[in-house]
Amino acid sequence: MKQHLKSLFFIFMLGFLTFSNGLSNPFLIDDHAFFEEKLKNIKYLPLHFLPDKNRALRIEGESADPLYRPLATIVPMISYLTFKNNVTGHHVTNLVLFCLAGWGIYLFLMYLGAPYLWSFLAAVLYVIHPINGVAVNYITASCFSVQVLLMLAALYFLCQRKIIIPCVLYLLSTWCHETAMFLPAYAFILLAVFSDKKDMTIRVKEAWNKVWPLFAVLGVLFIFRMFYASLDESILKKISQYHMTFPQYAATWTMLVAWYLSKLFWFQNIVLIMAHQPLTEGVGFWLFILVLLVALAGYLIWIVRREKIMLLGLLWFIFGLFPSVLACFFQPIHGMMIEPHWFLFPVIGFFIFVAGIIVKLMEHKKVLAHAALIVIVFFSVYFSRWHNYVWGDEVRYCTFWLKQSPSFVAVNAYIAKAYEYRKEYDLARHHYNVILDRGYKSYIAYTNMALMDMQEGKWESAKNNLLKVLEIDPKASVAVNNMGVIYFNEGDYKTALEYFIRARDLDRFTILRYVDISKTYLKLGDQQKAIEALEQALDIVPGEEHAAVDLIQIYIENKDKENVIKLARLLLKHSQNPYSLKNAGILLQGYGLNDEARKASIKAQRIFNSNKQ
């Protein structure tokens, strides 16, 4: 036990050394919508387990999420409940989970009989290599480490001759990400490799007898995902949209896999997604590379065939590349694509193999082995920290990403939004126009160009852009709501109210819909309905600042002391905005609640100082 705790300590120390300069990196890319909208709907958490949660949650249009990954929502939600908008807290949570996943690798290898040094090195290399940095740097990626832990635990209990527990853990892992669906194959490889029988037929039969329940669960999952939660819609039906020959497909897939493989040895220029249009030139060259890779894989398997742990690592890694033969069809507009986080479990095999080489080298050439290990560790940490730096600014990261993968047009949407946050609207419009030229999710470009028009007071241009959105998607709630904002500013409050109510009905969990409805009712002279709208917002997200502040103002005008105090206390409890807290403190002090006012002031100052740093 002491040895295990020692390994845990060093894995955490190396993990902190690797990622310490990225722990304050801001939200970026999908983090914004994920944390600003989804994770505030805590009361309705159980509905995320429904196959068609969008219907249950009454979310339509561009907000709808076709994927079925309930734990991918729940794991970040736990982090949100704890840290709110404190990005350091979220990154530390990701780092802890990631280091635990590394420690899980160490424990599993020790259980299989690997030497301590071998197990420890495999875990360390997994944690510090920049190919896996997404698990810490991308806040919404926290579920990937949980997925790895669940898959390792399922394999451990399967080796313990348990049946129910591995099946349950397997199911939970698929709720993190679809790549976990291939766990039965990893289990089959594990049991076949570690069988004591010499006859291959007997090995295969014994392995199948132990692992078939997992394959049964896979069959049920596959049927479920074909009818629900996007497997058919997200991949299978999109294959027909690719107009290419099989050699072109094989060559392009090989090129993408070769890019991923190269990043295991050359630590620079790793991005979240690499995409490329189907190759029309150089097809023969990449098919030749494919033949070489297959030959190399066969040769390595033959060389290590009698060394169980080396063989396991190699087979896991090689097999783990093959699910991408279908996953690469995910988004035709970008061409074929590959994402490094698809391989967070199979890449364990690569690090097992590399750690084994280092350990064996130490038995004969210690100086060379130690020198190689020092070089690997140094450059892994160095380039991981360099990538942490790149992740630290959304414009910087997206510019870097776009340079590496120009075919992945979605990057233009991310960088445009980043410029929009900075109020650099001309640069934002340039990238939105790229999206329009490429025909990628035009409603995103038109929606956000309308938002910029509204910020600049260009109401007619904004209205034209929103009408284009609604032509594409009549249920786009953001566009519907913003049409209401335009009519509100024009003084047509009845028409504005119609749009706001329609937007709320399309997505009843976006709180600003209720705030806009309330403001419109106040303009129409119906204070009671305005109060009801704000109370509905606070019922969904207790302490939501916009709703709470507006409701406080109404109660102040009505001289409703009891409700003013109640809402000021609610802000004190939930708010992370120093200005809202300061105002809440003033209100509380005005009603003689000096102790609570002091707490509000202290909390506001602490948050202000933290943001300033």
C-alpha positions in Angstrom: 0.0 0.0 0.0 2.8 2.4 0.8 4.3 1.8 -2.6 1.0 2.5 -4.3 0.5 5.8 -2.3 4.1 6.8 -3.2 3.3 6.3 -6.9 0.1 8.3 -6.5 2.0 11.2 -5.0 4.6 11.3 -7.8 1.9 11.0 -10.5 0.1 14.0 -9.0 3.4 15.9 -8.6 4.3 15.3 -12.3 0.8 16.1 -13.4 0.9 19.4 -11.5 4.3 20.2 -13.0 3.0 19.5 -16.5 -0.3 21.5 -16.2 0.4 24.2 -13.6 0.7 26.9 -16.2 -2.7 26.1 -17.6 -4.9 25.9 -14.5 -6.2 29.4 -14.9 -6.9 29.1 -18.6 -10.4 30.6 -19.4 -13.5 28.9 -20.9 -13.2 28.4 -24.6 -14.8 26.8 -27.6 -17.8 24.7 -26.3 -17.1 25.5 -22.7 -19.1 28.7 -23.0 -22.4 27.3 -23.9 -21.8 24.1 -21.8 -21.3 26.0 -18.5 -23.3 29.1 -19.2 -26.5 27.2 -20.1 -26.7 23.4 -19.6 -25.1 23.1 -16.2 -27.4 25.6 -14.5 -30.4 23.3 -15.0 -29.6 21.3 -11.9 -33.2 20.7 -10.9 -33.8 18.7 -14.1 -30.7 16.6 -14.0 -32.6 13.2 -14.1 -34.1 14.1 -17.5 -30.6 13.9 -19.0 -30.8 10.1 -18.7 -33.8 10.0 -21.0 -33.1 8.8 -24.6 -35.0 11.8 -26.0 -34.3 14.4 -23.4 -34.8 17.3 -25.7 -38.5 16.5 -26.0 -38.8 16.0 -22.2 -36.9 19.3 -21.6 -38.8 21.0 -24.4 -35.7 22.1 -26.1 -35.9 22.6 -29.8 -33.9 24.2 -32.6 -30.2 25.0 -32.4 -30.1 24.2 -28.7 -31.0 20.5 -29.1 -28.3 18.0 -28.4 -28.6 14.7 -30.3 -25.9 12.8 -28.4 -26.6 10.5 -25.5 -23.8 11.2 -22.9 -25.5 11.7 -19.6 -22.3 11.5 -17.6 -20.7 14.0 -19.9 -23.2 16.5 -18.4 -23.3 15.2 -14.8 -19.5 15.1 -14.2 -19.0 18.8 -15.2 -22.2 19.7 -13.4 -20.6 18.5 -10.1 -17.7 20.7 -10.8 -20.0 23.6 -11.6 -21.9 23.2 -8.4 -18.6 23.4 -6.5 -16.7 26.1 -8.4 -19.3 28.0 -10.5 -17.3 30.2 -12.9 -14.0 29.7 -11.2 -12.0 28.2 -14.1 -9.1 27.2 -11.9 -11.4 24.9 -9.8 -12.6 23.2 -13.0 -9.1 22.7 -14.3 -7.9 21.3 -11.0 -10.9 18.9 -11.0 -9.9 17.8 -14.5 -6.2 17.4 -13.4 -7.2 15.3 -10.3 -9.4 13.0 -12.4 -6.7 12.7 -15.1 -4.0 11.8 -12.6 -6.4 9.3 -11.0 -6.8 7.8 -14.4 -3.0 7.5 -14.7 -2.9 5.9 -11.3 -5.6 3.5 -12.4 -3.3 2.4 -15.3 -0.5 1.8 -12.7 -2.7 -0.2 -10.4 -4.1 -2.3 -13.3 -0.7 -3.1 -14.7 0.5 -4.1 -11.2 -2.5 -6.4 -10.9 -1.6 -8.0 -14.2 1.9 -8.7 -12.8 3.9 -6.0 -14.4 7.0 -4.8 -12.5 6.6 -1.7 -10.4 8.9 0.5 -12.6 7.1 -0.6 -15.8 3.6 0.2 -14.3 4.8 3.5 -12.9 6.5 4.6 -16.2 3.4 3.8 -18.3 1.2 5.9 -16.0 3.6 8.8 -15.9 4.1 8.9 -19.7 0.4 8.8 -20.1 -0.1 11.8 -17.8 2.7 14.0 -19.1 2.4 13.4 -22.9 0.9 16.4 -24.7 -1.4 14.1 -26.8 -3.6 13.7 -23.8 -3.5 17.3 -22.6 -7.1 17.8 -23.8 -8.3 16.0 -20.7 -7.1 18.9 -18.5 -7.1 21.9 -20.8 -10.6 21.5 -22.2 -12.9 21.9 -19.3 -15.8 20.0 -20.8 -13.5 17.0 -21.2 -13.6 15.9 -17.6 -15.7 12.9 -18.4 -12.9 11.4 -20.5 -10.8 10.6 -17.4 -13.9 9.2 -15.7 -14.5 7.0 -18.8 -10.9 5.6 -18.6 -11.4 4.8 -14.9 -14.7 3.1 -15.5 -13.2 1.0 -18.4 -10.2 -0.1 -16.3 -12.4 -0.9 -13.4 -14.7 -3.0 -15.6 -11.7 -5.0 -16.9 -10.4 -5.5 -13.4 -13.7 -7.0 -12.1 -14.0 -9.1 -15.3 -10.6 -10.6 -14.4 -12.0 -11.3 -10.9 -14.6 -13.5 -12.6 -17.4 -11.0 -11.9 -20.3 -10.6 -14.4 -22.7 -7.9 -13.3 -20.2 -5.3 -12.1 -18.2 -5.2 -15.3 -21.5 -4.9 -17.3 -22.7 -2.0 -15.2 -19.3 -0.2 -15.3 -19.2 -0.8 -19.1 -22.6 0.8 -19.5 -21.6 3.8 -17.4 -18.5 4.3 -19.5 -20.6 4.5 -22.6 -22.5 7.3 -21.0 -19.3 9.3 -21.1 -18.4 8.8 -24.8 -19.2 6.5 -27.6 -15.6 5.2 -27.9 -16.2 3.2 -24.7 -18.6 0.9 -26.7 -15.5 -1.0 -27.9 -14.6 -2.2 -24.4 -15.7 -5.8 -25.0 -13.0 -6.1 -27.7 -10.3 -4.8 -25.3 -11.6 -7.3 -22.7 -11.4 -10.1 -25.2 -7.8 -9.2 -26.1 -6.8 -9.0 -22.4 -8.3 -12.4 -21.6 -6.9 -14.1 -24.7 -3.4 -12.8 -24.1 -3.3 -13.7 -20.4 -4.7 -17.2 -20.9 -2.5 -20.0 -19.6 -3.5 -22.3 -22.5 -1.1 -22.7 -25.3 -3.6 -23.7 -27.9 -5.0 -20.6 -29.6 -8.4 -22.1 -30.2 -8.8 -22.9 -26.5 -7.6 -19.4 -25.6 -10.2 -17.8 -27.9 -13.0 -20.1 -26.6 -12.1 -19.4 -22.9 -11.9 -15.6 -23.5 -15.3 -15.7 -25.3 -16.9 -17.6 -22.4 -15.9 -14.9 -20.0 -16.5 -11.8 -22.1 -19.7 -12.6 -24.0 -21.9 -10.7 -21.5 -20.1 -7.5 -22.4 -20.8 -8.2 -26.1 -24.4 -8.8 -25.2 -24.6 -5.4 -23.6 -22.8 -4.0 -26.7 -25.6 -5.5 -28.9 -28.3 -3.9 -26.8 -26.4 -0.6 -26.9 -26.0 -0.7 -30.6 -29.7 -1.3 -31.2 -30.5 1.5 -28.7 -28.1 3.9 -30.4 -29.4 3.1 -33.9 -32.9 4.2 -32.9 -32.0 6.9 -30.3 -29.1 9.2 -29.6 -27.6 9.7 -33.0 -25.5 6.7 -34.0 -27.4 6.3 -37.2 -27.9 10.1 -37.8 -24.4 11.2 -36.7 -22.3 8.7 -38.7 -24.0 5.9 -40.7 -26.3 8.1 -42.8 -23.5 10.5 -43.5 -21.2 8.0 -45.3 -23.3 8.4 -48.5 -22.5 12.1 -48.4 -18.8 11.4 -49.2 -18.2 11.2 -52.9 -15.0 9.2 -53.1 -13.6 5.8 -54.1 -12.5 3.3 -51.5 -8.8 3.8 -52.3 -9.4 7.6 -51.6 -11.1 6.7 -48.4 -8.3 4.3 -47.3 -5.6 6.8 -48.2 -7.2 9.8 -46.4 -7.8 7.6 -43.3 -4.2 6.5 -43.4 -3.0 10.1 -43.6 -5.1 11.1 -40.6 -3.9 8.1 -38.6 -0.4 8.9 -39.6 -0.8 12.4 -38.3 -2.0 11.1 -34.9 0.8 8.5 -34.8 3.4 11.2 -35.6 2.2 13.3 -32.6 3.1 10.4 -30.3 6.8 11.0 -31.3 6.8 14.6 -32.4 5.1 16.5 -29.7 4.3 19.8 -31.6 1.2 21.1 -33.2 -1.4 18.9 -31.5 -5.0 20.1 -32.0 -8.4 19.1 -30.8 -9.5 17.9 -34.2 -7.6 17.2 -37.5 -9.7 17.2 -40.7 -8.9 16.8 -44.4 -11.0 16.6 -47.5 -10.8 13.2 -49.3 -7.5 12.9 -51.1 -7.5 13.2 -54.9 -3.7 13.2 -55.3 -1.1 11.1 -53.6 -3.5 8.3 -53.1 -0.9 5.6 -54.1 1.7 7.0 -51.7 -0.7 6.8 -48.7 -1.9 3.4 -49.6 1.8 2.3 -49.6 2.2 3.9 -46.1 -0.9 1.9 -45.0 0.8 -1.3 -46.2 4.0 -0.4 -44.3 2.0 0.3 -41.2 0.2 -3.0 -41.4 3.6 -4.8 -42.0 5.2 -2.9 -39.0 2.2 -3.8 -36.8 2.5 -7.5 -37.8 6.3 -7.5 -37.2 6.0 -6.0 -33.8 3.3 -8.4 -32.8 5.5 -11.3 -33.9 8.5 -10.0 -32.0 6.6 -9.6 -28.6 4.2 -12.5 -29.0 5.6 -14.3 -26.0 5.7 -11.3 -23.7 2.2 -10.9 -22.4 2.2 -7.3 -21.2 4.0 -6.0 -24.2 1.7 -7.9 -26.5 -1.4 -6.6 -24.6 -0.2 -3.0 -25.0 0.5 -3.4 -28.6 -2.8 -5.1 -29.5 -4.8 -2.6 -27.4 -3.2 0.3 -29.2 -3.5 -1.2 -32.7 -7.1 -2.2 -32.3 -8.0 1.2 -30.8 -7.1 2.9 -34.1 -9.8 1.0 -36.0 -13.0 2.5 -34.6 -11.9 5.7 -36.3 -12.7 4.0 -39.7 -16.3 4.9 -39.0 -15.9 7.9 -36.7 -14.0 9.8 -39.3 -17.3 10.3 -41.2 -18.8 12.4 -38.4 -19.0 15.7 -40.2 -18.9 15.6 -44.1 -18.6 19.4 -44.4 -15.1 19.2 -42.9 -14.0 16.1 -44.9 -12.7 13.1 -43.0 -11.6 13.8 -39.4 -9.8 12.4 -36.4 -9.8 13.5 -32.8 -7.0 12.6 -30.4 -9.4 12.2 -27.5 -11.0 9.2 -29.3 -7.8 7.3 -28.3 -7.5 8.2 -24.6 -8.1 4.5 -23.7 -6.2 2.6 -26.5 -3.2 5.0 -26.2 -2.6 3.3 -22.8 -1.4 0.4 -24.9 1.2 2.6 -26.6 2.6 3.8 -23.2 2.7 0.3 -21.9 4.8 -0.7 -24.9 7.1 2.3 -24.6 7.5 1.8 -20.8 8.4 -1.9 -21.5 11.1 -0.9 -24.0 12.6 1.5 -21.5 12.5 -1.1 -18.6 14.1 -3.7 -20.8 16.7 -1.3 -22.0 17.6 -0.6 -18.4 18.5 -4.2 -17.9 21.3 -4.0 -20.5 22.2 -0.3 -21.1 21.2 1.7 -18.1 22.9 4.9 -19.2 21.2 4.9 -22.5 17.9 4.0 -20.9 18.1 6.8 -18.4 19.2 9.3 -21.0 16.2 8.3 -23.2 13.8 8.6 -20.3 15.1 12.0 -19.3 14.7 13.3 -22.9 11.2 11.8 -23.2 10.0 13.3 -19.9 11.6 16.7 -20.5 10.2 17.2 -23.9 6.8 15.7 -22.9 6.5 18.2 -20.0 8.0 21.1 -22.1 5.6 20.7 -25.0 2.6 20.0 -22.8 3.2 23.3 -21.1 3.6 24.9 -24.5 0.2 23.6 -25.5 -1.2 24.8 -22.2 0.0 28.2 -23.1 -1.7 28.0 -26.5 -5.0 26.9 -24.8 -4.8 30.0 -22.6 -6.3 32.4 -25.1 -9.2 31.5 -27.4 -8.1 33.6 -30.4 -4.5 32.3 -30.1 -5.7 28.6 -29.8 -8.2 28.9 -32.7 -5.7 30.7 -34.9 -3.2 27.9 -34.2 -5.8 25.2 -34.8 -6.9 26.8 -38.1 -3.4 26.8 -39.3 -2.9 23.1 -38.5 -6.3 22.0 -39.9 -7.7 24.5 -42.4 -10.3 22.0 -43.6 -12.0 22.1 -40.3 -14.2 25.0 -41.0 -15.9 25.0 -37.6 -12.8 26.7 -36.2 -13.8 29.8 -38.0 -17.0 29.8 -35.9 -15.0 29.5 -32.7 -12.5 32.2 -33.6 -15.3 34.5 -34.8 -17.1 34.2 -31.5 -13.9 34.9 -29.7 -13.4 38.1 -31.6 -17.1 38.9 -30.9 -16.4 38.6 -27.2 -13.5 41.1 -27.7 -15.9 43.4 -29.6 -13.6 43.2 -32.7 -16.6 42.9 -34.9 -14.9 43.3 -38.3 -12.6 40.3 -37.7 -15.5 38.3 -36.4 -17.6 39.1 -39.5 -14.7 38.0 -41.7 -14.7 34.5 -40.1 -18.5 34.3 -40.2 -18.4 35.0 -43.9 -15.9 32.1 -44.3 -18.6 29.9 -42.7 -21.2 31.2 -45.1 -18.9 30.6 -48.1 -18.3 27.0 -47.0 -22.0 26.4 -46.2 -21.3 25.3 -42.6 -24.2 25.9 -40.2 -25.2 29.2 -41.7 -27.6 30.0 -38.9 -24.6 30.4 -36.5 -23.1 33.0 -38.7 -26.3 34.9 -39.3 -27.3 34.7 -35.6 -24.1 36.1 -34.3 -23.8 38.8 -37.0 -27.3 39.9 -35.9 -26.0 40.1 -32.3 -23.2 42.3 -33.4 -25.6 44.4 -35.4 -27.7 44.9 -32.3 -24.7 45.9 -30.3 -23.9 48.5 -32.9 -27.5 49.7 -33.2 -27.9 48.4 -36.7 -31.5 47.2 -36.1 -32.6 46.7 -39.7 -29.5 44.7 -40.6 -30.0 42.7 -37.5 -33.6 41.9 -38.4 -32.5 40.8 -41.9 -29.9 38.4 -40.5 -32.4 37.0 -38.0 -35.0 36.4 -40.7 -32.3 34.4 -42.6 -31.8 32.3 -39.5 -35.5 31.6 -39.2 -35.6 30.6 -42.8 -33.0 27.9 -42.1 -34.4 26.9 -38.7 -37.8 28.3 -37.6 -37.2 26.8 -34.2 -33.9 28.6 -33.5 -34.8 30.1 -30.1 -31.9 32.6 -30.0 -33.1 34.1 -33.3 -36.7 34.2 -32.2 -35.8 35.9 -28.9 -33.6 38.5 -30.6 -36.4 39.4 -32.9 -38.3 40.2 -29.8 -35.4 42.3 -28.5 -35.6 44.4 -31.8 -39.3 44.9 -31.5 -38.9 45.8 -27.8 -36.4 48.5 -28.7 -38.8 49.8 -31.4 -41.5 50.1 -28.8 -43.7 47.4 -30.2 -44.1 45.6 -26.9 -47.0 43.3 -27.9 -45.1 41.8 -30.8 -41.9 41.6 -28.7 -43.8 39.6 -26.1 -45.1 37.2 -28.7 -41.5 36.5 -29.8 -40.2 36.2 -26.2 -42.9 33.7 -25.2 -42.3 31.7 -28.4 -38.5 31.6 -27.7 -39.2 30.5 -24.1 -41.4 27.7 -25.3 -38.7 26.5 -27.7 -36.1 26.4 -24.9 -37.5 27.0 -21.4 -34.1 26.7 -19.7 -32.5 29.8 -21.0 -33.1 32.3 -18.2 -32.8 35.5 -20.2 -36.0 34.5 -22.0 -37.9 35.0 -18.7 -36.0 38.3 -17.9 -37.1 39.7 -21.3 -40.7 38.5 -20.8 -40.7 40.2 -17.4 -39.4 43.5 -18.8 -42.0 43.4 -21.5 -44.8 42.8 -19.1 -43.6 45.8 -17.1 -43.8 48.0 -20.2 -47.3 46.7 -20.8 -48.3 47.5 -17.2 -48.8 43.9 -15.9 -46.5 43.8 -12.9 -47.9 40.5 -11.5 -47.0 38.6 -14.7 -43.6 40.2 -14.7 -43.0 38.9 -11.2 -44.3 35.4 -12.2 -41.8 35.3 -15.1 -38.9 36.1 -12.8 -40.0 33.7 -10.2 -40.1 31.0 -12.9 -36.5 31.8 -13.8 -35.4 31.5 -10.1 -37.3 28.2 -9.8 -35.1 26.8 -12.6 -31.8 28.4 -11.4 -32.0 29.6 -7.8 -30.0 32.8 -7.4 -29.8 33.7 -11.1 -28.5 37.2 -11.0 -30.4 38.9 -13.8 -33.7 37.6 -12.6 -32.9 38.3 -8.9 -31.8 41.9 -9.5 -34.8 42.7 -11.6 -37.1 41.2 -9.0 -35.4 43.1 -6.2 -36.0 46.4 -8.1 -39.7 45.6 -8.4 -40.0 44.8 -4.7 -38.1 47.9 -3.8 -40.6 50.0 -5.8 -43.4 48.1 -4.0 -41.7 48.7 -0.6 -41.8 45.0 0.0 -39.1 44.8 2.6 -39.5 41.0 3.3 -38.9 40.0 -0.3 -36.1 42.5 -0.8 -34.2 40.9 2.1 -35.0 37.4 0.9 -33.6 38.0 -2.6 -30.6 39.9 -1.3 -29.8 36.9 0.8 -30.3 34.7 -2.2 -27.7 36.8 -4.2 -25.3 36.6 -1.2 -25.5 32.8 -1.3 -25.3 32.1 -5.1 -23.8 35.2 -6.8 -20.2 35.2 -8.1 -20.5 38.7 -9.4 -18.8 41.2 -7.1 -20.9 44.1 -8.3 -24.2 42.2 -7.6 -22.8 41.2 -4.2 -21.9 44.8 -3.4 -25.4 46.0 -4.3 -26.9 43.1 -2.3 -24.8 44.2 0.7 -26.0 47.8 0.3 -29.6 46.6 0.4 -29.0 44.4 3.4 -27.3 47.2 5.3 -30.1 49.5 4.4 -32.5 47.2 6.2 -30.3 46.9 9.3 -28.8 43.5 8.4 -25.2 44.6 9.0 -23.7 41.2 9.5 -25.0 39.8 6.2 -24.0 43.1 4.5 -20.5 42.6 5.7 -20.4 39.0 4.4 -21.6 40.3 1.0 -18.8 42.9 1.0 -16.1 40.4 1.9 -17.2 37.9 -0.7 -17.4 40.7 -3.4 -13.9 41.8 -2.5 -12.5 38.3 -2.6 -14.0 37.6 -6.0 -12.8 40.9 -7.3 -9.3 40.3 -6.2 -9.3 36.8 -7.6 -10.5 38.1 -11.0 -7.9 40.8 -10.9 -5.1 38.2 -10.5 
